[in-house]
Amino acid sequence: MRTLRIDDHIEFHPKAFVRKRLFETEELYFNMYCIQPGQKNPLHRHPNSVEVLFFVEGEGELIVGREKKAVTARDAVYVPVDAPHEIINTGKSNMIVVLVQAPLPCEHVYVRPEEIGEVVQI
């Protein structure tokens, strides 16, 4: 059995969010993002993988496709295959997000905002 304590891996950087790969198997990635206020995980998509995000701490906004939603600690969000998505820490405190991506390989394709058109707040 492999175990770890999330708190032992928390790390923030003033210039950009920090991505930590906590587990990697043949089937999936289990990652943690540490995002300071004003930082974001830029708009991107995964052409062959789904992603499940769990917001551990903090608050902000999440874009999935053309929808934008406020998120807070303890929210969980499913991101379908190839859906453009972005996490933005709009709060005043640090944000911690744990996530699973599957299946592998999980390709990252960055998306320009104009490619998705107008985003609607839900």
ChimeraX attribute file (.defattr): number of C-alpha atoms within 10 A of each C-alpha:
attribute: neighborCount
match mode: 1-to-1
recipient: residues
	/A:1	2
	/A:2	4
	/A:3	7
	/A:4	9
	/A:5	8
	/A:6	11
	/A:7	7
	/A:8	7
	/A:9	13
	/A:10	14
	/A:11	15
	/A:12	17
	/A:13	11
	/A:14	11
	/A:15	8
	/A:16	14
	/A:17	22
	/A:18	19
	/A:19	17
	/A:20	15
	/A:21	13
	/A:22	16
	/A:23	14
	/A:24	13
	/A:25	10
	/A:26	9
	/A:27	11
	/A:28	18
	/A:29	20
	/A:30	17
	/A:31	17
	/A:32	25
	/A:33	23
	/A:34	25
	/A:35	28
	/A:36	24
	/A:37	18
	/A:38	16
	/A:39	21
	/A:40	22
	/A:41	18
	/A:42	16
	/A:43	22
	/A:44	19
	/A:45	25
	/A:46	22
	/A:47	16
	/A:48	16
	/A:49	21
	/A:50	20
	/A:51	24
	/A:52	15
	/A:53	19
	/A:54	20
	/A:55	21
	/A:56	16
	/A:57	17
	/A:58	22
	/A:59	24
	/A:60	22
	/A:61	18
	/A:62	23
	/A:63	21
	/A:64	22
	/A:65	20
	/A:66	16
	/A:67	15
	/A:68	17
	/A:69	14
	/A:70	14
	/A:71	20
	/A:72	19
	/A:73	15
	/A:74	12
	/A:75	14
	/A:76	16
	/A:77	14
	/A:78	13
	/A:79	20
	/A:80	18
	/A:81	16
	/A:82	18
	/A:83	19
	/A:84	25
	/A:85	23
	/A:86	17
	/A:87	24
	/A:88	22
	/A:89	25
	/A:90	21
	/A:91	16
	/A:92	12
	/A:93	15
	/A:94	18
	/A:95	27
	/A:96	24
	/A:97	21
	/A:98	21
	/A:99	19
	/A:100	19
	/A:101	22
	/A:102	19
	/A:103	16
	/A:104	15
	/A:105	15
	/A:106	18
	/A:107	13
	/A:108	14
	/A:109	13
	/A:110	13
	/A:111	15
	/A:112	12
	/A:113	14
	/A:114	8
	/A:115	8
	/A:116	15
	/A:117	10
	/A:118	11
	/A:119	14
	/A:120	11
	/A:121	12
	/A:122	9
